[in-house]
Amino acid sequence: MIMSQHIFSNDPSMRLKTLMNYFKNIYCIENDLDSEYIIPLTRQQMANLTGLRVETVIRVIKLMEKNNLLRIKKGLIYY
């Protein structure tokens, strides 16, 4: 329910944050939610799930990295 409210947002960063939070909340242990989580999706998969273009996903992820919201290391997204 909560994911569907934000996934239709016009803001691409909100869509991606919602998607990454969803995966982090599902796959992280409760005590481990504050630590970094490797997002198990390709940029293409993230684009498909959010309805965004791959180019937009790449641009927004780079901007989120610049704003210290996530970290990219060897092509993996640590959120």
Biopython code that builds the backbone (N, CA, C, O; Angstrom):
import numpy as np
from Bio.PDB.StructureBuilder import StructureBuilder

atoms = [
    (1, "MET", "N", (0.804, -1.191, 0.000)),
    (1, "MET", "CA", (0.000, 0.000, 0.000)),
    (1, "MET", "C", (0.852, 1.262, 0.000)),
    (1, "MET", "O", (0.671, 2.130, -0.853)),
    (2, "ILE", "N", (1.771, 1.371, 0.940)),
    (2, "ILE", "CA", (2.604, 2.561, 1.037)),
    (2, "ILE", "C", (3.463, 2.701, -0.208)),
    (2, "ILE", "O", (3.668, 3.807, -0.709)),
    (3, "MET", "N", (3.965, 1.577, -0.705)),
    (3, "MET", "CA", (4.800, 1.637, -1.892)),
    (3, "MET", "C", (4.000, 2.176, -3.071)),
    (3, "MET", "O", (4.518, 2.983, -3.843)),
    (4, "SER", "N", (2.770, 1.753, -3.224)),
    (4, "SER", "CA", (1.974, 2.191, -4.368)),
    (4, "SER", "C", (1.684, 3.690, -4.317)),
    (4, "SER", "O", (1.520, 4.314, -5.366)),
    (5, "GLN", "N", (1.618, 4.274, -3.138)),
    (5, "GLN", "CA", (1.376, 5.710, -3.024)),
    (5, "GLN", "C", (2.542, 6.515, -3.580)),
    (5, "GLN", "O", (2.331, 7.548, -4.215)),
    (6, "HIS", "N", (3.762, 6.058, -3.353)),
    (6, "HIS", "CA", (4.948, 6.810, -3.757)),
    (6, "HIS", "C", (5.478, 6.387, -5.120)),
    (6, "HIS", "O", (6.175, 7.162, -5.775)),
    (7, "ILE", "N", (5.167, 5.188, -5.552)),
    (7, "ILE", "CA", (5.707, 4.687, -6.812)),
    (7, "ILE", "C", (5.097, 5.442, -7.997)),
    (7, "ILE", "O", (5.669, 5.452, -9.087)),
    (8, "PHE", "N", (3.939, 6.072, -7.786)),
    (8, "PHE", "CA", (3.299, 6.843, -8.854)),
    (8, "PHE", "C", (3.608, 8.335, -8.750)),
    (8, "PHE", "O", (3.005, 9.145, -9.455)),
    (9, "SER", "N", (4.524, 8.691, -7.895)),
    (9, "SER", "CA", (4.935, 10.082, -7.748)),
    (9, "SER", "C", (5.576, 10.574, -9.045)),
    (9, "SER", "O", (6.147, 9.784, -9.797)),
    (10, "ASN", "N", (5.480, 11.868, -9.302)),
    (10, "ASN", "CA", (6.141, 12.449, -10.466)),
    (10, "ASN", "C", (7.632, 12.641, -10.232)),
    (10, "ASN", "O", (8.388, 12.869, -11.176)),
    (11, "ASP", "N", (8.053, 12.551, -8.983)),
    (11, "ASP", "CA", (9.452, 12.746, -8.619)),
    (11, "ASP", "C", (10.208, 11.425, -8.757)),
    (11, "ASP", "O", (9.949, 10.491, -7.998)),
    (12, "PRO", "N", (11.142, 11.326, -9.714)),
    (12, "PRO", "CA", (11.867, 10.066, -9.915)),
    (12, "PRO", "C", (12.677, 9.631, -8.698)),
    (12, "PRO", "O", (12.805, 8.434, -8.439)),
    (13, "SER", "N", (13.223, 10.584, -7.950)),
    (13, "SER", "CA", (13.999, 10.198, -6.765)),
    (13, "SER", "C", (13.100, 9.568, -5.710)),
    (13, "SER", "O", (13.525, 8.652, -5.005)),
    (14, "MET", "N", (11.858, 10.048, -5.591)),
    (14, "MET", "CA", (10.911, 9.464, -4.641)),
    (14, "MET", "C", (10.573, 8.034, -5.055)),
    (14, "MET", "O", (10.482, 7.147, -4.206)),
    (15, "ARG", "N", (10.388, 7.810, -6.339)),
    (15, "ARG", "CA", (10.100, 6.459, -6.838)),
    (15, "ARG", "C", (11.239, 5.507, -6.510)),
    (15, "ARG", "O", (11.013, 4.394, -6.035)),
    (16, "LEU", "N", (12.473, 5.954, -6.768)),
    (16, "LEU", "CA", (13.625, 5.081, -6.521)),
    (16, "LEU", "C", (13.856, 4.857, -5.030)),
    (16, "LEU", "O", (14.172, 3.742, -4.618)),
    (17, "LYS", "N", (13.704, 5.893, -4.223)),
    (17, "LYS", "CA", (13.843, 5.737, -2.766)),
    (17, "LYS", "C", (12.815, 4.737, -2.239)),
    (17, "LYS", "O", (13.133, 3.889, -1.405)),
    (18, "THR", "N", (11.590, 4.844, -2.729)),
    (18, "THR", "CA", (10.529, 3.935, -2.301)),
    (18, "THR", "C", (10.876, 2.499, -2.655)),
    (18, "THR", "O", (10.704, 1.593, -1.838)),
    (19, "LEU", "N", (11.363, 2.291, -3.867)),
    (19, "LEU", "CA", (11.743, 0.951, -4.309)),
    (19, "LEU", "C", (12.893, 0.401, -3.466)),
    (19, "LEU", "O", (12.849, -0.747, -3.023)),
    (20, "MET", "N", (13.917, 1.218, -3.249)),
    (20, "MET", "CA", (15.069, 0.758, -2.466)),
    (20, "MET", "C", (14.696, 0.509, -1.011)),
    (20, "MET", "O", (15.168, -0.456, -0.409)),
    (21, "ASN", "N", (13.850, 1.369, -0.435)),
    (21, "ASN", "CA", (13.378, 1.148, 0.941)),
    (21, "ASN", "C", (12.585, -0.144, 1.044)),
    (21, "ASN", "O", (12.702, -0.877, 2.026)),
    (22, "TYR", "N", (11.780, -0.420, 0.030)),
    (22, "TYR", "CA", (10.990, -1.648, 0.006)),
    (22, "TYR", "C", (11.896, -2.877, 0.079)),
    (22, "TYR", "O", (11.673, -3.770, 0.897)),
    (23, "PHE", "N", (12.915, -2.921, -0.777)),
    (23, "PHE", "CA", (13.832, -4.065, -0.766)),
    (23, "PHE", "C", (14.625, -4.137, 0.527)),
    (23, "PHE", "O", (14.835, -5.221, 1.070)),
    (24, "LYS", "N", (15.066, -2.992, 1.022)),
    (24, "LYS", "CA", (15.840, -2.975, 2.262)),
    (24, "LYS", "C", (14.994, -3.470, 3.433)),
    (24, "LYS", "O", (15.474, -4.247, 4.258)),
    (25, "ASN", "N", (13.749, -3.029, 3.511)),
    (25, "ASN", "CA", (12.871, -3.439, 4.608)),
    (25, "ASN", "C", (12.513, -4.913, 4.540)),
    (25, "ASN", "O", (12.357, -5.554, 5.579)),
    (26, "ILE", "N", (12.382, -5.456, 3.357)),
    (26, "ILE", "CA", (12.017, -6.866, 3.212)),
    (26, "ILE", "C", (13.201, -7.786, 3.506)),
    (26, "ILE", "O", (13.038, -8.811, 4.169)),
    (27, "TYR", "N", (14.370, -7.435, 3.026)),
    (27, "TYR", "CA", (15.498, -8.360, 3.095)),
    (27, "TYR", "C", (16.480, -8.116, 4.235)),
    (27, "TYR", "O", (17.346, -8.956, 4.479)),
    (28, "CYS", "N", (16.372, -7.009, 4.928)),
    (28, "CYS", "CA", (17.267, -6.751, 6.062)),
    (28, "CYS", "C", (16.637, -7.253, 7.352)),
    (28, "CYS", "O", (15.419, -7.233, 7.527)),
    (29, "ILE", "N", (17.493, -7.696, 8.232)),
    (29, "ILE", "CA", (17.044, -8.070, 9.575)),
    (29, "ILE", "C", (16.690, -6.783, 10.310)),
    (29, "ILE", "O", (17.329, -5.754, 10.091)),
    (30, "GLU", "N", (15.690, -6.825, 11.169)),
    (30, "GLU", "CA", (15.208, -5.619, 11.853)),
    (30, "GLU", "C", (16.328, -4.806, 12.490)),
    (30, "GLU", "O", (16.330, -3.579, 12.386)),
    (31, "ASN", "N", (17.267, -5.455, 13.137)),
    (31, "ASN", "CA", (18.351, -4.741, 13.813)),
    (31, "ASN", "C", (19.360, -4.174, 12.827)),
    (31, "ASN", "O", (20.190, -3.343, 13.194)),
    (32, "ASP", "N", (19.294, -4.614, 11.592)),
    (32, "ASP", "CA", (20.302, -4.256, 10.607)),
    (32, "ASP", "C", (19.811, -3.196, 9.618)),
    (32, "ASP", "O", (20.479, -2.946, 8.614)),
    (33, "LEU", "N", (18.657, -2.565, 9.880)),
    (33, "LEU", "CA", (18.084, -1.607, 8.933)),
    (33, "LEU", "C", (18.918, -0.340, 8.771)),
    (33, "LEU", "O", (18.823, 0.328, 7.741)),
    (34, "ASP", "N", (19.728, 0.000, 9.761)),
    (34, "ASP", "CA", (20.539, 1.210, 9.668)),
    (34, "ASP", "C", (21.823, 0.996, 8.877)),
    (34, "ASP", "O", (22.454, 1.967, 8.458)),
    (35, "SER", "N", (22.216, -0.242, 8.668)),
    (35, "SER", "CA", (23.439, -0.493, 7.917)),
    (35, "SER", "C", (23.152, -0.461, 6.419)),
    (35, "SER", "O", (21.998, -0.469, 5.990)),
    (36, "GLU", "N", (24.218, -0.426, 5.642)),
    (36, "GLU", "CA", (24.058, -0.383, 4.189)),
    (36, "GLU", "C", (23.548, -1.718, 3.659)),
    (36, "GLU", "O", (23.894, -2.782, 4.171)),
    (37, "TYR", "N", (22.736, -1.641, 2.645)),
    (37, "TYR", "CA", (22.161, -2.813, 2.007)),
    (37, "TYR", "C", (22.466, -2.741, 0.516)),
    (37, "TYR", "O", (22.287, -1.692, -0.104)),
    (38, "ILE", "N", (22.922, -3.839, -0.058)),
    (38, "ILE", "CA", (23.190, -3.878, -1.493)),
    (38, "ILE", "C", (21.878, -4.121, -2.224)),
    (38, "ILE", "O", (21.223, -5.142, -2.014)),
    (39, "ILE", "N", (21.501, -3.193, -3.074)),
    (39, "ILE", "CA", (20.263, -3.323, -3.849)),
    (39, "ILE", "C", (20.492, -4.399, -4.919)),
    (39, "ILE", "O", (21.397, -4.265, -5.742)),
    (40, "PRO", "N", (19.674, -5.471, -4.914)),
    (40, "PRO", "CA", (19.914, -6.610, -5.816)),
    (40, "PRO", "C", (19.292, -6.441, -7.204)),
    (40, "PRO", "O", (18.858, -7.417, -7.816)),
    (41, "LEU", "N", (19.249, -5.216, -7.692)),
    (41, "LEU", "CA", (18.613, -4.947, -8.978)),
    (41, "LEU", "C", (19.570, -4.226, -9.914)),
    (41, "LEU", "O", (20.427, -3.458, -9.478)),
    (42, "THR", "N", (19.410, -4.485, -11.201)),
    (42, "THR", "CA", (20.155, -3.710, -12.196)),
    (42, "THR", "C", (19.425, -2.393, -12.404)),
    (42, "THR", "O", (18.286, -2.226, -11.967)),
    (43, "ARG", "N", (20.089, -1.460, -13.074)),
    (43, "ARG", "CA", (19.436, -0.183, -13.369)),
    (43, "ARG", "C", (18.210, -0.421, -14.255)),
    (43, "ARG", "O", (17.187, 0.247, -14.107)),
    (44, "GLN", "N", (18.328, -1.375, -15.173)),
    (44, "GLN", "CA", (17.215, -1.693, -16.066)),
    (44, "GLN", "C", (16.027, -2.233, -15.277)),
    (44, "GLN", "O", (14.887, -1.848, -15.535)),
    (45, "GLN", "N", (16.282, -3.118, -14.322)),
    (45, "GLN", "CA", (15.205, -3.665, -13.496)),
    (45, "GLN", "C", (14.539, -2.568, -12.665)),
    (45, "GLN", "O", (13.318, -2.549, -12.508)),
    (46, "MET", "N", (15.361, -1.653, -12.135)),
    (46, "MET", "CA", (14.809, -0.539, -11.358)),
    (46, "MET", "C", (13.933, 0.335, -12.245)),
    (46, "MET", "O", (12.873, 0.792, -11.816)),
    (47, "ALA", "N", (14.366, 0.568, -13.472)),
    (47, "ALA", "CA", (13.577, 1.359, -14.413)),
    (47, "ALA", "C", (12.257, 0.667, -14.718)),
    (47, "ALA", "O", (11.206, 1.308, -14.737)),
    (48, "ASN", "N", (12.308, -0.630, -14.955)),
    (48, "ASN", "CA", (11.092, -1.384, -15.252)),
    (48, "ASN", "C", (10.106, -1.351, -14.087)),
    (48, "ASN", "O", (8.901, -1.214, -14.300)),
    (49, "LEU", "N", (10.604, -1.473, -12.868)),
    (49, "LEU", "CA", (9.734, -1.510, -11.697)),
    (49, "LEU", "C", (9.140, -0.146, -11.339)),
    (49, "LEU", "O", (8.080, -0.072, -10.718)),
    (50, "THR", "N", (9.819, 0.921, -11.727)),
    (50, "THR", "CA", (9.349, 2.261, -11.371)),
    (50, "THR", "C", (8.687, 2.992, -12.529)),
    (50, "THR", "O", (8.085, 4.047, -12.332)),
    (51, "GLY", "N", (8.790, 2.447, -13.723)),
    (51, "GLY", "CA", (8.209, 3.113, -14.887)),
    (51, "GLY", "C", (9.055, 4.259, -15.397)),
    (51, "GLY", "O", (8.572, 5.119, -16.134)),
    (52, "LEU", "N", (10.327, 4.270, -15.002)),
    (52, "LEU", "CA", (11.244, 5.312, -15.453)),
    (52, "LEU", "C", (12.123, 4.787, -16.590)),
    (52, "LEU", "O", (12.200, 3.579, -16.818)),
    (53, "ARG", "N", (12.771, 5.685, -17.284)),
    (53, "ARG", "CA", (13.745, 5.287, -18.306)),
    (53, "ARG", "C", (15.068, 4.968, -17.608)),
    (53, "ARG", "O", (15.365, 5.514, -16.546)),
    (54, "VAL", "N", (15.850, 4.088, -18.210)),
    (54, "VAL", "CA", (17.136, 3.702, -17.625)),
    (54, "VAL", "C", (18.023, 4.934, -17.435)),
    (54, "VAL", "O", (18.703, 5.063, -16.417)),
    (55, "GLU", "N", (18.012, 5.821, -18.398)),
    (55, "GLU", "CA", (18.834, 7.031, -18.313)),
    (55, "GLU", "C", (18.451, 7.878, -17.100)),
    (55, "GLU", "O", (19.312, 8.462, -16.442)),
    (56, "THR", "N", (17.163, 7.937, -16.816)),
    (56, "THR", "CA", (16.686, 8.696, -15.651)),
    (56, "THR", "C", (17.135, 8.027, -14.367)),
    (56, "THR", "O", (17.558, 8.701, -13.428)),
    (57, "VAL", "N", (17.045, 6.701, -14.319)),
    (57, "VAL", "CA", (17.488, 5.957, -13.131)),
    (57, "VAL", "C", (18.967, 6.223, -12.879)),
    (57, "VAL", "O", (19.362, 6.498, -11.746)),
    (58, "ILE", "N", (19.782, 6.145, -13.916)),
    (58, "ILE", "CA", (21.225, 6.369, -13.772)),
    (58, "ILE", "C", (21.499, 7.784, -13.272)),
    (58, "ILE", "O", (22.299, 7.975, -12.356)),
    (59, "ARG", "N", (20.845, 8.767, -13.865)),
    (59, "ARG", "CA", (21.050, 10.167, -13.484)),
    (59, "ARG", "C", (20.640, 10.409, -12.034)),
    (59, "ARG", "O", (21.363, 11.068, -11.288)),
    (60, "VAL", "N", (19.494, 9.884, -11.634)),
    (60, "VAL", "CA", (18.996, 10.093, -10.269)),
    (60, "VAL", "C", (19.878, 9.373, -9.250)),
    (60, "VAL", "O", (20.139, 9.906, -8.172)),
    (61, "ILE", "N", (20.335, 8.174, -9.580)),
    (61, "ILE", "CA", (21.208, 7.442, -8.660)),
    (61, "ILE", "C", (22.526, 8.186, -8.461)),
    (61, "ILE", "O", (23.040, 8.256, -7.345)),
    (62, "LYS", "N", (23.070, 8.739, -9.539)),
    (62, "LYS", "CA", (24.301, 9.533, -9.417)),
    (62, "LYS", "C", (24.071, 10.762, -8.535)),
    (62, "LYS", "O", (24.927, 11.120, -7.725)),
    (63, "LEU", "N", (22.924, 11.398, -8.695)),
    (63, "LEU", "CA", (22.593, 12.561, -7.877)),
    (63, "LEU", "C", (22.419, 12.158, -6.410)),
    (63, "LEU", "O", (22.859, 12.873, -5.510)),
    (64, "MET", "N", (21.777, 11.012, -6.176)),
    (64, "MET", "CA", (21.610, 10.529, -4.806)),
    (64, "MET", "C", (22.963, 10.205, -4.178)),
    (64, "MET", "O", (23.161, 10.423, -2.982)),
    (65, "GLU", "N", (23.893, 9.687, -4.977)),
    (65, "GLU", "CA", (25.243, 9.420, -4.465)),
    (65, "GLU", "C", (25.936, 10.729, -4.107)),
    (65, "GLU", "O", (26.596, 10.824, -3.072)),
    (66, "LYS", "N", (25.789, 11.724, -4.953)),
    (66, "LYS", "CA", (26.392, 13.039, -4.699)),
    (66, "LYS", "C", (25.852, 13.649, -3.412)),
    (66, "LYS", "O", (26.575, 14.342, -2.696)),
    (67, "ASN", "N", (24.576, 13.388, -3.119)),
    (67, "ASN", "CA", (23.928, 13.908, -1.903)),
    (67, "ASN", "C", (24.090, 12.973, -0.703)),
    (67, "ASN", "O", (23.428, 13.157, 0.319)),
    (68, "ASN", "N", (24.964, 11.974, -0.823)),
    (68, "ASN", "CA", (25.278, 11.026, 0.251)),
    (68, "ASN", "C", (24.071, 10.231, 0.731)),
    (68, "ASN", "O", (23.998, 9.878, 1.908)),
    (69, "LEU", "N", (23.127, 9.944, -0.155)),
    (69, "LEU", "CA", (21.985, 9.109, 0.199)),
    (69, "LEU", "C", (22.273, 7.630, -0.055)),
    (69, "LEU", "O", (21.617, 6.754, 0.509)),
    (70, "LEU", "N", (23.250, 7.366, -0.902)),
    (70, "LEU", "CA", (23.661, 5.999, -1.192)),
    (70, "LEU", "C", (25.109, 6.026, -1.637)),
    (70, "LEU", "O", (25.710, 7.089, -1.790)),
    (71, "ARG", "N", (25.659, 4.838, -1.842)),
    (71, "ARG", "CA", (27.051, 4.709, -2.253)),
    (71, "ARG", "C", (27.107, 3.714, -3.400)),
    (71, "ARG", "O", (26.410, 2.699, -3.380)),
    (72, "ILE", "N", (27.934, 4.002, -4.402)),
    (72, "ILE", "CA", (28.131, 3.082, -5.520)),
    (72, "ILE", "C", (29.572, 2.595, -5.468)),
    (72, "ILE", "O", (30.513, 3.388, -5.434)),
    (73, "LYS", "N", (29.725, 1.271, -5.463)),
    (73, "LYS", "CA", (31.065, 0.686, -5.430)),
    (73, "LYS", "C", (31.076, -0.516, -6.361)),
    (73, "LYS", "O", (30.314, -1.464, -6.170)),
    (74, "LYS", "N", (31.936, -0.478, -7.364)),
    (74, "LYS", "CA", (32.059, -1.543, -8.362)),
    (74, "LYS", "C", (30.717, -1.852, -9.020)),
    (74, "LYS", "O", (30.394, -3.013, -9.270)),
    (75, "GLY", "N", (29.943, -0.810, -9.297)),
    (75, "GLY", "CA", (28.671, -0.979, -9.987)),
    (75, "GLY", "C", (27.506, -1.406, -9.100)),
    (75, "GLY", "O", (26.371, -1.500, -9.568)),
    (76, "LEU", "N", (27.781, -1.665, -7.820)),
    (76, "LEU", "CA", (26.711, -2.057, -6.890)),
    (76, "LEU", "C", (26.225, -0.844, -6.109)),
    (76, "LEU", "O", (27.002, 0.043, -5.756)),
    (77, "ILE", "N", (24.943, -0.825, -5.852)),
    (77, "ILE", "CA", (24.347, 0.281, -5.099)),
    (77, "ILE", "C", (24.205, -0.132, -3.634)),
    (77, "ILE", "O", (23.512, -1.098, -3.317)),
    (78, "TYR", "N", (24.862, 0.602, -2.758)),
    (78, "TYR", "CA", (24.765, 0.371, -1.321)),
    (78, "TYR", "C", (23.843, 1.442, -0.759)),
    (78, "TYR", "O", (24.146, 2.634, -0.814)),
    (79, "TYR", "N", (22.716, 1.003, -0.220)),
    (79, "TYR", "CA", (21.705, 1.948, 0.263)),
    (79, "TYR", "C", (21.440, 1.715, 1.735)),
    (79, "TYR", "O", (20.619, 2.411, 2.332)),
]
sb = StructureBuilder()
sb.init_structure("model")
sb.init_model(0)
sb.init_chain("A")
sb.init_seg("    ")
for serial, (resi, resn, name, xyz) in enumerate(atoms, 1):
    if name == "N":
        sb.init_residue(resn, " ", resi, " ")
    sb.init_atom(name, np.array(xyz, "f"), 0.0, 1.0, " ", f" {name:<3s}", serial, name[0])
structure = sb.get_structure()
